[in-house]
Amino acid sequence: MLKLQNIYVSLRNDLEQVEKRLAESIQTTEPSLAKSSRHLLDAGGKRMRPVFVLLSGRMGNYQFSQLLPIAVSLELIHMASLVHDDVIDNAQTRRGRTTVKAEWDNKVAMYTGDYLFAKALQEMKRFQSPEGHRILSRAINEVCLGEIDQLRDLFQPNQSLRNYLHRIKRKTALLMAISCRLGAIGSGADEQVVRLLTRYGYCVGMAFQMTDDVLDLVGEEKILGKPAGSDLRQGNVTLPVIYALQHLPQEQKASLLTYLTTRGEEGDLSELLTYVKKSGGIEYTLELSRKYLSKALASLEAMPKSSERESLRLIAEFIVSRSY
């Protein structure tokens, strides 16, 4: 953990500028929108996407002024997706605080998310790269499609590993991959380095989401900032649950199916969480997460040795082993 903190310390000055620009970018004279936009920003976060932009940018000719709009834009897109996610999931808390939809209502939350998306596009104008703009616009499109996927799949028991992987690619992995890719492009890194960093970001993003889905089932509320089992309560059928549905004894499987088909109206959630944990779904998901970690590390190994490469390795390993 100390080594991970050292990475943030090494980027402290630049991350402070990112934070400052994030706050400036969402300023508005409309009081309600100003408060709702600030709400999630003030809750903090790991700022993984800006970190990936900055570290990838150091693989080429590092120019912070070129990378700042990329880092800010990607974090704004991430924030917008979280605000929209909380409406879809009917989530009351995130990062230990009430969500925008809980603090205000669904309408304010949706417009807040739209506002953050718009601000992301405005920020990206500062990066003078048609290729970068095309990459970002495609990313926003895919993120929105991912939200639709998630909405469609709520409480649906008949989901496969392929469904799940496709959904989390759009939901999480894509923005991390693009953070690395645009950071490298913004610094004029070699094309081979751009490709390797993009693959690294994608694999880390997949591992990140799988670990998140496990932590939702086994983590502590005071650490996660939300109740354990929130995904299942909200109807998000994650990989441990998909595995459980395929491997549980018939009676336990029937209880889980009843919970899903009644959209949570019937069944004891705490009992169902116990079934999922005993099914082997946690171990299966973590093992798949580690496979994606191995792919991410293999991409790094193909790049020249550097302190930035070591930092990216430490971040990837932390993502799989973290408890929050």
PLY file of the C-alpha trace (Angstrom):
ply
format ascii 1.0
element vertex 324
property float x
property float y
property float z
element edge 323
property int vertex1
property int vertex2
end_header
0.00 0.00 0.00
2.88 2.36 0.81
4.36 1.86 -2.66
0.99 2.74 -4.22
0.85 5.92 -2.14
4.32 6.77 -3.43
2.97 6.70 -6.98
0.34 9.29 -6.09
2.95 11.35 -4.28
5.16 11.34 -7.38
2.20 12.66 -9.39
0.91 14.96 -6.65
1.52 18.32 -8.33
-0.06 17.24 -11.61
-3.00 15.52 -9.87
-3.63 18.68 -7.87
-3.89 20.57 -11.15
-6.29 17.93 -12.45
-8.43 18.31 -9.33
-8.41 22.08 -9.66
-9.42 21.91 -13.30
-12.19 19.40 -12.54
-13.68 21.86 -10.06
-13.37 24.76 -12.51
-14.86 22.82 -15.39
-18.17 22.09 -13.65
-18.83 25.60 -12.40
-22.19 27.02 -13.40
-24.47 29.87 -12.33
-27.40 27.45 -11.99
-27.45 26.74 -8.21
-28.99 23.26 -8.20
-26.75 22.02 -11.01
-23.69 23.54 -9.36
-24.42 21.70 -6.10
-25.30 18.36 -7.71
-22.23 18.45 -9.98
-19.98 19.20 -7.03
-21.55 16.47 -4.91
-19.74 13.49 -6.42
-16.52 15.44 -7.00
-16.34 16.25 -3.29
-16.73 12.55 -2.45
-13.26 11.99 -3.90
-12.17 8.77 -5.52
-9.07 6.95 -6.73
-8.77 9.12 -9.88
-7.49 6.02 -11.67
-8.19 7.38 -15.14
-6.15 10.59 -14.69
-3.35 8.52 -13.15
-3.32 6.23 -16.19
-3.27 9.25 -18.51
-0.31 10.80 -16.68
1.74 7.62 -16.33
1.13 6.64 -19.95
2.06 10.15 -20.98
5.46 9.65 -19.42
6.14 6.87 -21.90
6.72 9.55 -24.53
7.52 13.26 -24.58
5.68 14.28 -21.40
3.83 17.59 -21.74
1.38 18.11 -18.92
-0.49 20.87 -20.75
-1.35 18.34 -23.47
-2.43 15.67 -21.00
-4.48 17.83 -18.61
-7.60 18.11 -20.82
-7.47 14.37 -21.51
-7.27 13.49 -17.80
-10.05 15.90 -16.87
-12.32 14.84 -19.71
-12.04 11.12 -18.92
-12.70 11.68 -15.22
-15.77 13.76 -16.06
-17.08 10.97 -18.30
-16.49 8.50 -15.48
-18.34 10.74 -13.03
-21.23 11.20 -15.45
-21.57 7.44 -15.87
-21.63 6.97 -12.08
-24.44 9.51 -11.69
-26.47 7.78 -14.40
-25.58 4.35 -12.96
-27.03 5.32 -9.59
-30.35 6.20 -11.22
-30.49 2.87 -13.04
-29.52 0.98 -9.86
-31.68 3.11 -7.54
-28.54 3.42 -5.39
-28.73 5.50 -2.24
-25.03 5.68 -1.34
-21.68 5.84 -3.12
-18.25 6.35 -1.58
-19.92 6.62 1.82
-22.14 9.53 0.79
-25.66 9.86 -0.55
-25.89 9.70 -4.33
-27.04 12.63 -6.45
-30.35 10.87 -7.10
-30.86 10.28 -3.38
-29.87 13.82 -2.40
-32.06 15.40 -5.11
-34.09 13.16 -7.45
-33.80 11.13 -10.66
-34.45 14.10 -12.93
-31.71 16.22 -11.39
-29.35 13.23 -11.46
-29.94 12.56 -15.17
-29.42 16.20 -16.12
-26.33 16.33 -13.92
-24.87 13.33 -15.72
-25.69 14.93 -19.09
-24.04 18.16 -17.95
-20.86 16.32 -16.94
-20.75 14.55 -20.32
-21.09 17.92 -22.07
-18.33 19.41 -19.94
-16.09 16.47 -20.82
-16.48 17.29 -24.50
-15.71 20.94 -23.85
-12.55 20.00 -21.99
-11.42 17.68 -24.76
-11.51 20.60 -27.23
-8.33 21.80 -25.53
-6.52 18.72 -26.87
-5.85 19.50 -30.52
-6.08 16.01 -31.97
-8.83 14.85 -34.35
-7.83 11.24 -33.61
-8.20 11.88 -29.87
-11.65 13.37 -30.41
-12.74 10.36 -32.48
-11.50 7.96 -29.80
-13.33 9.87 -27.08
-16.61 10.15 -29.00
-16.60 6.41 -29.66
-15.90 5.83 -25.98
-18.89 7.90 -24.88
-21.05 5.98 -27.33
-19.86 2.64 -25.94
-20.33 3.77 -22.32
-23.94 4.72 -23.10
-24.51 1.36 -24.80
-23.06 -0.29 -21.71
-25.60 1.51 -19.55
-28.38 0.21 -21.80
-26.91 -3.31 -21.53
-26.96 -3.05 -17.75
-30.54 -1.77 -17.71
-31.67 -4.59 -20.02
-29.96 -7.24 -17.92
-31.31 -6.17 -14.51
-32.72 -9.19 -12.61
-32.23 -11.41 -15.69
-31.08 -14.87 -14.56
-30.20 -16.29 -17.98
-26.87 -14.56 -18.50
-23.62 -16.06 -19.70
-19.97 -15.31 -19.11
-19.94 -13.71 -22.56
-22.81 -11.35 -21.61
-20.98 -10.35 -18.47
-17.61 -9.75 -20.16
-19.19 -7.66 -22.89
-21.02 -5.54 -20.33
-18.03 -4.82 -18.10
-15.87 -4.07 -21.15
-18.18 -1.16 -21.92
-18.87 -0.27 -18.30
-15.31 -0.12 -16.99
-12.50 -1.49 -19.13
-13.02 0.78 -22.11
-12.38 4.05 -20.25
-9.28 2.66 -18.59
-7.94 1.45 -21.93
-8.62 4.82 -23.51
-7.00 6.63 -20.58
-3.77 4.78 -21.32
-4.15 5.14 -25.08
-4.84 8.87 -25.10
-2.13 9.52 -22.53
0.37 7.80 -24.81
-0.93 9.52 -27.95
-0.82 12.88 -26.18
2.87 12.41 -25.50
3.73 11.20 -28.98
4.69 7.71 -27.78
5.65 5.03 -30.33
2.72 3.20 -31.94
3.83 -0.10 -30.39
3.83 1.49 -26.93
0.37 2.95 -27.60
-0.96 -0.53 -28.49
0.63 -2.18 -25.45
-0.65 0.47 -23.06
-4.14 0.22 -24.55
-4.15 -3.55 -23.98
-2.78 -3.06 -20.46
-5.58 -0.59 -19.64
-8.24 -2.88 -21.04
-7.04 -5.92 -19.07
-6.64 -3.90 -15.88
-10.15 -2.53 -16.34
-11.61 -6.01 -16.70
-9.74 -7.18 -13.59
-10.83 -4.05 -11.72
-14.53 -4.64 -12.37
-14.36 -8.33 -11.48
-12.65 -7.47 -8.20
-15.29 -4.80 -7.58
-18.05 -7.35 -8.12
-16.45 -9.72 -5.62
-15.96 -6.95 -3.05
-19.62 -6.04 -3.35
-20.41 -9.50 -1.99
-17.67 -9.92 0.62
-16.53 -6.39 1.53
-17.38 -4.39 4.63
-19.90 -1.55 4.32
-17.76 0.91 6.29
-14.90 0.32 3.84
-16.90 0.11 0.60
-19.18 3.02 1.42
-22.27 0.97 0.48
-24.05 -2.08 1.90
-22.72 -5.54 1.02
-24.79 -7.20 -1.68
-25.83 -3.90 -3.26
-25.43 -5.29 -6.78
-27.79 -8.19 -6.23
-30.23 -5.99 -4.33
-30.32 -3.64 -7.32
-30.65 -6.49 -9.81
-27.11 -6.46 -11.20
-26.29 -10.09 -11.97
-22.50 -10.21 -11.68
-20.17 -13.09 -12.47
-20.22 -14.71 -9.00
-24.02 -14.88 -9.24
-23.92 -16.19 -12.81
-21.54 -18.93 -11.65
-23.76 -19.70 -8.64
-26.82 -20.11 -10.86
-24.92 -22.71 -12.87
-23.45 -24.66 -9.91
-25.74 -24.39 -6.88
-27.82 -27.34 -5.66
-31.31 -27.23 -7.14
-33.09 -25.93 -4.02
-30.65 -23.06 -3.50
-30.67 -22.24 -7.21
-34.48 -22.11 -7.11
-34.36 -19.59 -4.25
-31.96 -17.38 -6.19
-34.08 -17.65 -9.33
-37.21 -16.70 -7.36
-35.45 -13.60 -6.02
-34.47 -12.52 -9.52
-37.75 -13.30 -11.27
-39.71 -11.42 -8.58
-37.22 -8.54 -8.86
-36.23 -8.89 -5.23
-39.75 -9.12 -3.84
-39.30 -12.69 -2.58
-36.28 -14.15 -0.83
-33.83 -13.45 1.98
-30.93 -11.48 0.49
-28.47 -12.35 3.28
-29.23 -16.06 2.82
-28.79 -15.77 -0.94
-25.44 -14.04 -0.48
-24.35 -17.01 1.61
-25.34 -19.37 -1.20
-23.35 -17.35 -3.75
-20.28 -17.31 -1.51
-20.45 -21.09 -1.00
-20.98 -21.83 -4.70
-17.37 -21.17 -5.68
-18.36 -18.08 -7.67
-16.08 -15.81 -5.67
-13.03 -17.98 -6.31
-13.93 -18.40 -9.99
-14.27 -14.64 -10.51
-11.03 -13.87 -8.70
-9.19 -16.46 -10.76
-10.46 -14.90 -13.98
-9.47 -11.49 -12.63
-5.94 -12.78 -12.05
-5.82 -14.05 -15.64
-6.58 -10.56 -16.90
-3.92 -9.24 -14.52
-1.40 -11.62 -16.09
-2.30 -10.31 -19.55
-1.87 -6.73 -18.34
1.54 -7.51 -16.86
2.59 -9.27 -20.07
1.84 -6.08 -22.00
4.04 -4.12 -19.60
6.88 -6.62 -19.91
6.98 -5.97 -23.65
7.77 -2.29 -23.00
11.13 -0.77 -22.05
11.95 -0.75 -18.34
11.14 2.51 -16.56
9.82 3.82 -13.26
6.46 4.44 -14.99
6.27 0.82 -16.10
6.91 -0.24 -12.50
4.18 2.13 -11.27
1.69 0.64 -13.73
2.63 -2.84 -12.53
2.03 -1.89 -8.90
-1.35 -0.36 -9.74
-2.43 -3.50 -11.62
-1.44 -5.76 -8.74
-3.17 -3.50 -6.22
-6.38 -3.57 -8.24
-6.66 -7.35 -7.94
-5.62 -7.58 -4.28
-7.45 -4.53 -2.87
-10.14 -4.62 -0.20
-11.98 -1.43 -1.25
0 1
1 2
2 3
3 4
4 5
5 6
6 7
7 8
8 9
9 10
10 11
11 12
12 13
13 14
14 15
15 16
16 17
17 18
18 19
19 20
20 21
21 22
22 23
23 24
24 25
25 26
26 27
27 28
28 29
29 30
30 31
31 32
32 33
33 34
34 35
35 36
36 37
37 38
38 39
39 40
40 41
41 42
42 43
43 44
44 45
45 46
46 47
47 48
48 49
49 50
50 51
51 52
52 53
53 54
54 55
55 56
56 57
57 58
58 59
59 60
60 61
61 62
62 63
63 64
64 65
65 66
66 67
67 68
68 69
69 70
70 71
71 72
72 73
73 74
74 75
75 76
76 77
77 78
78 79
79 80
80 81
81 82
82 83
83 84
84 85
85 86
86 87
87 88
88 89
89 90
90 91
91 92
92 93
93 94
94 95
95 96
96 97
97 98
98 99
99 100
100 101
101 102
102 103
103 104
104 105
105 106
106 107
107 108
108 109
109 110
110 111
111 112
112 113
113 114
114 115
115 116
116 117
117 118
118 119
119 120
120 121
121 122
122 123
123 124
124 125
125 126
126 127
127 128
128 129
129 130
130 131
131 132
132 133
133 134
134 135
135 136
136 137
137 138
138 139
139 140
140 141
141 142
142 143
143 144
144 145
145 146
146 147
147 148
148 149
149 150
150 151
151 152
152 153
153 154
154 155
155 156
156 157
157 158
158 159
159 160
160 161
161 162
162 163
163 164
164 165
165 166
166 167
167 168
168 169
169 170
170 171
171 172
172 173
173 174
174 175
175 176
176 177
177 178
178 179
179 180
180 181
181 182
182 183
183 184
184 185
185 186
186 187
187 188
188 189
189 190
190 191
191 192
192 193
193 194
194 195
195 196
196 197
197 198
198 199
199 200
200 201
201 202
202 203
203 204
204 205
205 206
206 207
207 208
208 209
209 210
210 211
211 212
212 213
213 214
214 215
215 216
216 217
217 218
218 219
219 220
220 221
221 222
222 223
223 224
224 225
225 226
226 227
227 228
228 229
229 230
230 231
231 232
232 233
233 234
234 235
235 236
236 237
237 238
238 239
239 240
240 241
241 242
242 243
243 244
244 245
245 246
246 247
247 248
248 249
249 250
250 251
251 252
252 253
253 254
254 255
255 256
256 257
257 258
258 259
259 260
260 261
261 262
262 263
263 264
264 265
265 266
266 267
267 268
268 269
269 270
270 271
271 272
272 273
273 274
274 275
275 276
276 277
277 278
278 279
279 280
280 281
281 282
282 283
283 284
284 285
285 286
286 287
287 288
288 289
289 290
290 291
291 292
292 293
293 294
294 295
295 296
296 297
297 298
298 299
299 300
300 301
301 302
302 303
303 304
304 305
305 306
306 307
307 308
308 309
309 310
310 311
311 312
312 313
313 314
314 315
315 316
316 317
317 318
318 319
319 320
320 321
321 322
322 323
